[in-house]
Structure formats: C-alpha cells, structure tokens
Amino acid sequence: MPNYSYDIVVIGSGPAGEGAALNAAKLGKRVAVIERYPQVGGNCTHKGTIPSKALRHSVRQIIQFNTNPMFRDIGEPQLFSFPRVLEDASRVIRKQVRSRTNYYARNRIDLFFGQAAFQDEKTLSVHANDGAVETIQANQIIVATGSRPYRPDDIDFSHPRVYDSDTILTLGHTPRTLIIYGAGVIGCEYASIFCGLGVKVDLIHSHDQLLSFLDDEISDALSYHLRNNGVLIRHSETYDKIEGQDNGVVVSLKSGKRLKADALLWCNGRAGNTDDLKLEAVGLTPDQRGQLAVDSSYKTKVETIYAVGDVIGRPSLASAAYAQGRAAAASIINPDDSHFVDDVPTGIYTIPEISSVGKNEKELTQAKIPYEIGQAFFKDMARAQITGEPVGMLKILFHRETLAILGIHCFGDQSSEIVHIGQAIMNQPGKANTINYFINTTFNYPTMAEAYRVAALSGLNRIF
C-alpha cells in the first residue's frame, strides 16, 4: 500500500514544477512535489538562471564603477574577484528559496525531498537522503526534473581546472585566462561576466555566427561588443582533445590550433535529468540527451505521465518552463484548457542584454513577407544618455501593407524588460496589433519605452 496518495504529483521544483504544482493546487487538486535536493528551486535557483543573473548584475555594477568618471572622486578602478561577486548571488539564492518554500506552504502543497523513481504508471518511490523510502501514488504525474550540462566522456570534469556551467559556481579564484567552449546562450553570458572581471576570454564556437537564431543585426552587435570588451571569438572550431594540467588546461582543436588557459568552462549543450527515474518501469525511453517526447498537451506516450521544462528540450528557458508547467496542469484538469506554449520571448543576459519576440528578418525574407524596419538607437534616447547606457537599439519589424507588428528585437540595457511592451501589442486582436499603437500612445519622458515611438516613426517614414 502507498504511504501517500494525491491527485497530481510533480517531480522537480524548478520553474516548470513550480508552475505545474501551483496551478494544479489553485484548481482544487491535492498536490505533492518531489525534489531531490534539500531545498526547493531546482537548477534554475541554485545553479543556473538566478546565480548567473545575480553575477551579471554585480559585474555590471563593477563595470559602471570602473568606467564612469564621476566615481573617480570616491576611488580608483578596482579589480573584484569571482568569489567575491558570488557572495551576492548566494544572498539572492537564499531569498528565492525562502519565497518559493512559502508558495508551497500557502497553497497546501506537500514537499518530499529525495530521489523519485517510477514503480508503475501511477506509483513513485521516494528515496530520501537519510535512507528512508516512501511510496506515493497519484492519478497523474508530471516530470519536471530539468537538465544539467552535457558532459562528453572524453573530457575529465573531475580535473580542478575544468568546469561546466554548474560547477563554475564553485570556482574559488579569478583566473587570468579562461577558455569557454560553446558559444550558446550560457557561453555568451559567462563570456560577458568574466571579461567584465578583467579575465582574458577565448570563446570557441563550432558555427560561423553567434546565436544564429537571433536577428542577424543583433547577433552582429553582440559579436562586436564581446570583441570590443576583449573576448576573442573563434568561429567554426571544434575540439580534438582537452587536457587538464597542473597549471591550466590545453585545448587542441581539429584545425591544428592549441590553446592554453588557466581554466576551461564547458558550455556545450545540456542533458535531461531522467537517468535515475527508472523510466523503463513505465515503458518510456528518453532520447540520447535524456529528453522526453510529449504531445501538444505535454503528455508523454503514457496516459498518466506528463513532462515539462528543460526535460523536454527547447526552448529551455525558465520563463517557458513555468508556462509549460501551468499549461500541463490545466490540461490534466480540463482538456479544453490545453494549450501549447509557443509565444516565448528570448532573453539573453549578456552585457548588454538581448531580447526578442516574433520573426526576424531572415525568416520574413524566406517567407516572402513584405516587411519594413523601424529603429531607435539608444545613444539618441534621453533616458539612455542620463543612465550612461548608450549602447543598443530597438528594432521593430512590421508588415508594409497591414502595419501589423511581426517581430521585436532589442539589444542594450533593459532589453528583457523593453521587449514585453512590443509583445503585448503583437498579441492584440484584430487591427490593434499594428505599429500605429506606438504612434498614437503617449509615453513617459524620459523613458526607454519611448524608443517604441521613435522606432515606429522611423519605420513609417520608410513606406512610400
């Protein structure tokens, strides 16, 4: 007999699991969450999104202090160690854990800490850290176990100079030189963080363009500013061998180059956390990256088991994971409320940051959609001049004939906030989703939001 019985059990307390559990509880279901770590929050809170963004914020403050002449009255430019800036990230993590624990308590959601494993399609065992084993039964089970850095077998990650995006948070010193292998979102973000701390960074990328899913102009701007800050980007390169040494790491590339640095940060892909779930007991087989296949309602091929978040693959964003969790819970309780999360803005927390939603120029050109471009450069915006953040631009893509907004692309300070204004208007019904909204709306002055009015006027001036 099971020790406990619930309507819905969620495995994992990251954004996907939290979204699923809270929505299910608010819809009247008895819910439990199983978390393998001693605290809630998942990889997002403890190793991924929250720590890296807190690090980024601290580094931005350091850059502002070191580059703004006004601060010379109170001190000369300073070098800050990586462990020191990590201290602030730890403070944020503690606050996040406290807040999230309260969410579960307020919504009467039971928490179990331990490793979950399937016994059958409706039964889980939970192996606690103290050795105790409990059995939990549920009508439906939602797998929200997240992901971890993908680790090739031919790289020795136990070497003290070799890190991935999880273990980098244990770095106890500031290296003088760093090789980052993999120039995806995580690699580019950490390249920004470390070069902001004065570290010489080599960023190795297997393709010929950074973040090729972005609008080309935004991708080019990111490349320029990374290089301008001292990052050496090596495109179209793959490793042949990575060797840890007493005083550093040597990376031999297939092109014949050999690079040496004080440390290596591996940022080349992620794998779903499904290894210990004993999925074979229910007939589920993850792909080679440990990810599960789901349908449009986030149901796996097993009727009672759903999966959401990083464990199902792209877009692998905390924001999308939370929305997927809510959608899966809604789908279980009322199938008519089922919806697939696809309106997801991209937020990339490089320095400066990037955000976009909708189509880019390449996609519109390939689809033969007649579009026009409206641009506002931050260097011309009063608010950016006041804050001393002149780098960047807002770019609106809109239909030449209907004036409907097709895409919003932003590069620069506060991009991940600014993009949501455009996203909200894009999603309006009928003719309310046109660029005319920005012409006819009065924005506070001075604000970064008024970049929409400037960009809209610029775009309309191109139409003849």
C-alpha positions as CSV (number, residue, x, y, z in Angstrom):
1,M,0.0,0.0,0.0
2,P,1.3,3.5,-0.8
3,N,2.2,5.8,2.1
4,Y,0.5,8.8,0.4
5,S,-2.0,9.4,-2.3
6,Y,-2.5,12.6,-4.4
7,D,-4.4,13.8,-7.4
8,I,-1.1,15.1,-9.0
9,V,2.5,14.6,-8.1
10,V,5.2,16.8,-9.7
11,I,8.8,15.6,-9.8
12,G,11.1,18.7,-9.6
13,S,10.6,22.1,-8.0
14,G,12.3,24.3,-10.7
15,P,10.1,26.8,-12.7
16,A,8.3,24.0,-14.6
17,G,7.5,22.0,-11.5
18,E,6.5,25.1,-9.5
19,G,4.2,26.3,-12.3
20,A,2.5,22.9,-12.5
21,A,2.1,22.4,-8.8
22,L,0.8,25.9,-8.0
23,N,-1.7,25.9,-10.9
24,A,-3.0,22.4,-10.0
25,A,-3.4,23.4,-6.4
26,K,-5.3,26.6,-7.3
27,L,-7.6,24.5,-9.5
28,G,-8.5,22.4,-6.5
29,K,-6.3,19.4,-6.7
30,R,-4.3,17.7,-3.9
31,V,-0.7,18.1,-5.0
32,A,2.7,17.0,-3.9
33,V,6.2,17.9,-5.2
34,I,9.2,15.7,-5.0
35,E,12.6,17.5,-5.0
36,R,15.9,15.5,-5.0
37,Y,17.9,18.4,-3.4
38,P,17.4,19.5,0.2
39,Q,15.8,22.8,-0.9
40,V,13.2,23.9,-3.5
41,G,14.0,25.9,-6.6
42,G,15.7,23.4,-8.8
43,N,18.7,24.1,-11.0
44,C,17.3,27.5,-12.0
45,T,17.6,28.8,-8.5
46,H,20.7,27.1,-7.3
47,K,23.0,26.6,-10.3
48,G,21.6,28.3,-13.4
49,T,19.4,31.3,-14.0
50,I,19.4,33.0,-10.6
51,P,23.1,32.7,-9.8
52,S,24.3,33.7,-13.3
53,K,22.0,36.7,-13.5
54,A,23.0,37.8,-10.0
55,L,26.6,37.5,-11.1
56,R,25.9,39.5,-14.2
57,H,24.3,42.3,-12.2
58,S,27.3,42.6,-9.8
59,V,29.7,42.6,-12.8
60,R,27.6,45.4,-14.4
61,Q,27.9,47.5,-11.3
62,I,31.7,46.9,-11.2
63,I,32.0,48.0,-14.9
64,Q,29.9,51.1,-14.2
65,F,32.1,52.0,-11.2
66,N,35.3,51.4,-13.1
67,T,34.3,53.3,-16.3
68,N,32.2,56.2,-15.0
69,P,34.5,59.3,-14.4
70,M,32.1,60.5,-11.7
71,F,33.2,57.7,-9.4
72,R,36.8,58.7,-9.5
73,D,36.1,61.1,-6.7
74,I,35.5,58.2,-4.4
75,G,38.1,55.7,-5.6
76,E,40.2,54.4,-8.5
77,P,39.1,51.5,-10.7
78,Q,39.2,48.2,-8.8
79,L,39.5,44.5,-9.7
80,F,37.0,42.3,-8.0
81,S,37.4,38.5,-7.5
82,F,35.0,36.0,-8.8
83,P,34.4,34.5,-5.3
84,R,33.5,38.0,-4.0
85,V,30.8,38.6,-6.6
86,L,29.5,35.1,-5.9
87,E,28.6,36.2,-2.4
88,D,25.8,38.4,-3.6
89,A,24.4,35.6,-5.7
90,S,24.3,33.5,-2.6
91,R,22.2,36.1,-0.9
92,V,19.7,36.1,-3.8
93,I,19.5,32.3,-3.8
94,R,18.6,32.3,-0.1
95,K,15.8,34.8,-0.6
96,Q,14.5,32.8,-3.6
97,V,14.4,29.6,-1.6
98,R,12.5,31.3,1.2
99,S,10.0,32.8,-1.1
100,R,9.4,29.6,-3.0
101,T,9.1,27.5,0.1
102,N,6.3,29.9,1.3
103,Y,4.5,29.5,-2.0
104,Y,4.1,25.7,-1.4
105,A,3.1,26.2,2.2
106,R,0.4,28.8,1.4
107,N,-1.1,26.5,-1.3
108,R,-1.0,23.4,0.9
109,I,1.3,21.5,-1.3
110,D,3.3,18.7,0.3
111,L,7.0,18.6,-0.2
112,F,9.1,15.4,-0.3
113,F,12.9,15.6,-0.5
114,G,14.6,12.7,-2.2
115,Q,15.1,10.9,-5.4
116,A,11.9,9.8,-7.2
117,A,11.7,6.6,-9.2
118,F,8.8,5.1,-11.1
119,Q,7.3,1.8,-9.8
120,D,4.4,1.9,-12.3
121,E,2.3,4.5,-14.2
122,K,0.8,5.9,-11.1
123,T,3.2,5.0,-8.3
124,L,6.5,6.5,-7.3
125,S,9.1,5.6,-4.7
126,V,11.0,8.5,-3.0
127,H,14.5,7.6,-1.6
128,A,15.3,10.3,1.0
129,N,18.9,11.3,1.8
130,D,18.6,9.6,5.3
131,G,17.8,6.3,3.7
132,A,14.1,6.3,4.2
133,V,11.9,5.1,1.3
134,E,8.3,6.2,0.9
135,T,5.7,5.3,-1.7
136,I,3.5,7.9,-3.3
137,Q,0.5,7.2,-5.6
138,A,-1.0,9.8,-8.0
139,N,-3.7,9.9,-10.7
140,Q,-1.3,11.9,-12.9
141,I,2.5,12.5,-12.6
142,I,4.3,15.5,-14.1
143,V,8.0,15.1,-14.8
144,A,9.8,18.5,-14.4
145,T,13.3,17.3,-13.5
146,G,15.1,19.9,-15.6
147,S,18.5,19.5,-17.2
148,R,22.2,19.5,-16.4
149,P,25.3,20.3,-18.5
150,Y,26.0,17.7,-21.1
151,R,29.4,16.1,-20.4
152,P,31.2,14.2,-23.1
153,D,33.0,11.0,-21.9
154,D,36.4,12.2,-23.3
155,I,36.7,15.2,-21.0
156,D,37.9,14.9,-17.4
157,F,35.4,17.0,-15.5
158,S,37.0,15.9,-12.2
159,H,40.1,17.9,-13.0
160,P,40.3,21.1,-10.8
161,R,40.8,23.3,-13.8
162,V,37.8,22.0,-15.9
163,Y,34.4,23.4,-15.1
164,D,30.8,23.3,-16.5
165,S,28.1,25.8,-16.0
166,D,27.1,24.2,-12.8
167,T,30.5,23.6,-11.2
168,I,31.8,27.1,-12.2
169,L,29.9,28.4,-9.1
170,T,32.5,26.6,-7.0
171,L,35.4,28.5,-8.6
172,G,37.5,29.7,-5.7
173,H,39.7,32.2,-7.6
174,T,39.7,34.5,-10.5
175,P,41.6,33.1,-13.5
176,R,43.7,35.4,-15.6
177,T,42.7,33.5,-18.7
178,L,39.7,31.3,-19.5
179,I,38.6,29.2,-22.4
180,I,34.8,28.9,-22.8
181,Y,33.9,26.0,-25.1
182,G,30.4,26.6,-26.6
183,A,29.0,29.9,-27.6
184,G,25.4,29.3,-27.0
185,V,23.3,31.5,-24.6
186,I,25.1,30.3,-21.5
187,G,28.6,30.6,-23.0
188,C,28.0,34.1,-24.3
189,E,26.6,35.2,-20.9
190,Y,29.6,33.8,-19.0
191,A,32.0,35.4,-21.6
192,S,30.4,38.8,-20.7
193,I,30.7,38.1,-16.9
194,F,34.3,37.0,-17.0
195,C,35.6,39.7,-19.4
196,G,33.8,42.2,-17.1
197,L,36.1,40.9,-14.3
198,G,39.2,41.5,-16.4
199,V,39.7,37.9,-17.4
200,K,41.1,37.2,-20.9
201,V,38.5,35.0,-22.6
202,D,38.7,32.7,-25.6
203,L,35.2,31.8,-26.8
204,I,35.2,28.7,-29.0
205,H,32.2,28.3,-31.3
206,S,31.5,25.4,-33.7
207,H,29.4,27.5,-36.0
208,D,30.1,30.7,-38.0
209,Q,27.8,33.1,-36.2
210,L,26.9,33.7,-32.6
211,L,23.4,32.8,-31.6
212,S,22.2,32.3,-35.2
213,F,18.6,32.1,-34.1
214,L,18.7,35.8,-33.4
215,D,18.2,38.6,-35.9
216,D,21.4,38.9,-37.9
217,E,21.9,42.6,-36.9
218,I,21.5,41.7,-33.2
219,S,23.9,38.8,-33.5
220,D,26.5,41.0,-35.2
221,A,26.1,43.6,-32.5
222,L,26.7,41.0,-29.8
223,S,29.9,39.8,-31.6
224,Y,31.2,43.4,-31.9
225,H,30.6,44.2,-28.2
226,L,32.1,41.0,-26.9
227,R,35.2,41.6,-29.1
228,N,35.3,45.2,-28.0
229,N,35.4,44.1,-24.4
230,G,38.4,41.8,-25.1
231,V,36.7,38.4,-25.9
232,L,38.5,36.5,-28.6
233,I,35.8,34.6,-30.6
234,R,37.0,31.6,-32.5
235,H,34.3,30.5,-35.0
236,S,34.0,27.2,-36.8
237,E,36.2,25.3,-34.4
238,T,35.8,22.0,-32.6
239,Y,38.0,20.4,-30.0
240,D,40.1,17.3,-30.7
241,K,41.4,16.9,-27.2
242,I,41.2,18.7,-23.8
243,E,44.0,18.1,-21.3
244,G,44.0,19.3,-17.8
245,Q,47.4,20.2,-16.4
246,D,48.7,21.4,-13.0
247,N,48.8,25.0,-14.1
248,G,46.0,25.1,-16.6
249,V,44.1,23.5,-19.4
250,V,45.3,22.8,-23.0
251,V,42.6,22.6,-25.8
252,S,43.7,21.1,-29.0
253,L,41.4,22.0,-31.9
254,K,40.8,19.9,-35.0
255,S,42.1,22.8,-37.1
256,G,45.5,22.2,-35.6
257,K,45.4,25.1,-33.1
258,R,46.4,24.7,-29.5
259,L,45.1,27.0,-26.8
260,K,46.1,27.2,-23.2
261,A,44.4,29.0,-20.3
262,D,44.1,28.9,-16.5
263,A,40.8,27.1,-16.7
264,L,38.1,25.8,-19.1
265,L,34.4,26.4,-18.9
266,W,32.4,23.8,-20.8
267,C,29.1,25.3,-22.1
268,N,28.2,23.0,-25.0
269,G,24.7,21.6,-24.6
270,R,22.5,20.2,-21.8
271,A,21.0,16.8,-21.0
272,G,17.7,16.0,-19.4
273,N,17.7,14.7,-15.8
274,T,16.0,11.4,-16.4
275,D,18.7,8.8,-15.6
276,D,17.5,7.9,-12.1
277,L,13.7,8.0,-12.7
278,K,13.6,4.3,-13.8
279,L,11.5,5.2,-16.8
280,E,11.8,1.7,-18.1
281,A,9.3,0.6,-15.5
282,V,6.6,2.6,-17.3
283,G,7.9,2.0,-20.9
284,L,9.3,5.5,-21.5
285,T,12.6,5.9,-23.3
286,P,14.3,9.3,-23.4
287,D,16.4,10.3,-26.4
288,Q,20.2,10.4,-26.4
289,R,20.2,13.7,-24.5
290,G,17.9,12.3,-21.8
291,Q,14.9,14.3,-23.0
292,L,11.3,13.1,-23.2
293,A,8.9,13.4,-26.2
294,V,5.5,15.0,-25.5
295,D,2.4,16.0,-27.5
296,S,0.8,19.4,-27.6
297,S,-0.7,19.0,-24.2
298,Y,2.7,17.9,-22.7
299,K,1.5,14.3,-22.3
300,T,4.1,11.5,-22.9
301,K,3.0,8.3,-24.6
302,V,2.0,7.1,-21.2
303,E,-1.5,8.3,-20.5
304,T,-0.9,9.3,-16.8
305,I,2.6,10.9,-17.3
306,Y,3.3,14.4,-18.5
307,A,6.6,16.2,-18.9
308,V,7.5,19.9,-19.0
309,G,10.5,22.3,-18.9
310,D,14.1,21.5,-19.9
311,V,13.5,17.8,-19.7
312,I,11.5,18.1,-23.0
313,G,14.2,20.2,-24.7
314,R,13.9,23.5,-26.4
315,P,13.3,26.4,-25.8
316,S,15.0,25.6,-22.4
317,L,14.0,28.9,-20.8
318,A,12.9,29.3,-17.3
319,S,10.0,31.6,-18.5
320,A,8.8,28.9,-20.9
321,A,9.2,26.1,-18.4
322,Y,6.9,27.9,-15.9
323,A,4.3,28.5,-18.5
324,Q,4.6,24.9,-19.7
325,G,4.0,23.6,-16.2
326,R,0.9,25.7,-15.8
327,A,-0.3,24.5,-19.2
328,A,0.2,20.9,-18.3
329,A,-1.7,21.2,-15.0
330,A,-4.6,23.0,-16.8
331,S,-4.6,20.3,-19.5
332,I,-4.9,17.5,-16.9
333,I,-7.8,19.1,-15.1
334,N,-9.7,20.4,-18.1
335,P,-8.5,19.2,-21.5
336,D,-10.4,22.1,-23.2
337,D,-7.9,24.5,-21.5
338,S,-5.0,22.7,-23.1
339,H,-2.6,25.0,-25.0
340,F,1.0,24.7,-26.2
341,V,3.4,27.4,-25.1
342,D,4.9,29.0,-28.2
343,D,4.8,32.8,-27.7
344,V,8.0,32.9,-25.8
345,P,10.3,35.9,-25.8
346,T,14.0,35.3,-25.8
347,G,16.0,36.8,-23.0
348,I,19.8,36.7,-23.1
349,Y,21.7,38.2,-20.2
350,T,24.9,39.2,-21.9
351,I,26.4,42.6,-21.3
352,P,24.5,44.4,-22.9
353,E,21.5,42.1,-22.8
354,I,19.4,40.9,-25.7
355,S,15.7,40.1,-26.0
356,S,13.4,39.4,-28.9
357,V,10.0,38.0,-29.8
358,G,8.4,37.1,-33.2
359,K,10.0,36.8,-36.5
360,N,13.5,38.0,-37.6
361,E,14.5,39.5,-40.9
362,K,15.8,36.2,-42.3
363,E,12.6,34.3,-41.5
364,L,10.4,37.0,-43.1
365,T,12.6,37.2,-46.2
366,Q,12.5,33.4,-46.7
367,A,8.7,33.5,-46.2
368,K,8.4,36.4,-48.8
369,I,6.5,38.6,-46.4
370,P,6.8,42.3,-47.3
371,Y,8.1,43.9,-44.2
372,E,9.7,47.2,-43.1
373,I,12.0,48.1,-40.3
374,G,11.7,50.8,-37.6
375,Q,14.8,51.5,-35.5
376,A,15.6,53.5,-32.4
377,F,19.2,53.8,-31.3
378,F,19.7,54.1,-27.6
379,K,22.5,56.7,-28.0
380,D,19.8,59.1,-29.1
381,M,17.4,58.4,-26.3
382,A,17.4,60.9,-23.4
383,R,17.0,58.1,-20.7
384,A,20.0,56.2,-22.0
385,Q,22.1,59.4,-22.0
386,I,21.1,60.0,-18.4
387,T,21.8,56.5,-17.2
388,G,25.1,56.3,-19.2
389,E,23.9,53.2,-21.2
390,P,24.0,54.4,-24.8
391,V,24.8,51.0,-26.4
392,G,22.0,49.3,-28.2
393,M,18.9,49.6,-30.3
394,L,15.2,48.7,-30.6
395,K,14.1,47.2,-33.9
396,I,10.5,46.7,-35.0
397,L,9.7,44.6,-38.0
398,F,6.2,45.2,-39.4
399,H,4.1,44.4,-42.4
400,R,4.4,47.1,-45.1
401,E,0.7,46.9,-46.0
402,T,-1.2,46.0,-42.8
403,L,1.3,47.6,-40.5
404,A,0.9,44.5,-38.2
405,I,3.9,44.0,-35.9
406,L,5.9,40.9,-36.9
407,G,8.9,41.0,-34.7
408,I,10.6,43.0,-31.9
409,H,14.4,42.8,-31.4
410,C,16.2,44.7,-28.7
411,F,19.9,45.0,-27.8
412,G,21.1,47.0,-24.9
413,D,20.3,47.9,-21.3
414,Q,16.9,46.7,-20.0
415,S,16.1,44.8,-23.3
416,S,14.4,42.0,-21.5
417,E,12.0,44.5,-19.9
418,I,11.5,46.7,-23.0
419,V,10.5,43.7,-25.3
420,H,7.4,43.0,-23.3
421,I,5.7,46.2,-24.5
422,G,6.0,45.1,-28.1
423,Q,5.0,41.5,-27.2
424,A,1.8,42.8,-25.6
425,I,0.8,44.8,-28.7
426,M,1.7,42.0,-31.1
427,N,-0.8,39.8,-29.3
428,Q,-3.7,42.2,-29.5
429,P,-6.7,41.0,-31.7
430,G,-7.8,42.5,-35.0
431,K,-6.1,45.7,-36.1
432,A,-5.0,46.6,-32.6
433,N,-1.6,44.9,-33.2
434,T,-0.2,47.5,-35.6
435,I,2.7,49.9,-35.4
436,N,0.2,52.7,-35.1
437,Y,-0.3,51.9,-31.5
438,F,3.2,53.4,-30.8
439,I,2.5,56.5,-32.8
440,N,-0.8,57.2,-31.0
441,T,0.3,56.4,-27.5
442,T,1.9,59.0,-25.2
443,F,5.0,57.5,-23.4
444,N,6.5,58.9,-20.2
445,Y,9.6,61.1,-20.9
446,P,12.4,60.3,-20.5
447,T,12.0,56.5,-20.6
448,M,13.4,53.7,-22.6
449,A,9.9,52.8,-23.6
450,E,9.6,55.8,-25.8
451,A,12.1,54.0,-28.1
452,Y,8.9,52.4,-29.5
453,R,7.6,55.7,-30.7
454,V,10.9,56.7,-32.2
455,A,11.2,53.3,-34.0
456,A,7.6,53.4,-35.2
457,L,8.1,56.9,-36.7
458,S,11.4,55.7,-38.3
459,G,9.6,52.7,-39.9
460,L,6.6,54.6,-41.2
461,N,9.0,57.1,-42.9
462,R,10.3,54.2,-44.9
463,I,7.0,53.4,-46.5
464,F,6.3,55.1,-49.9
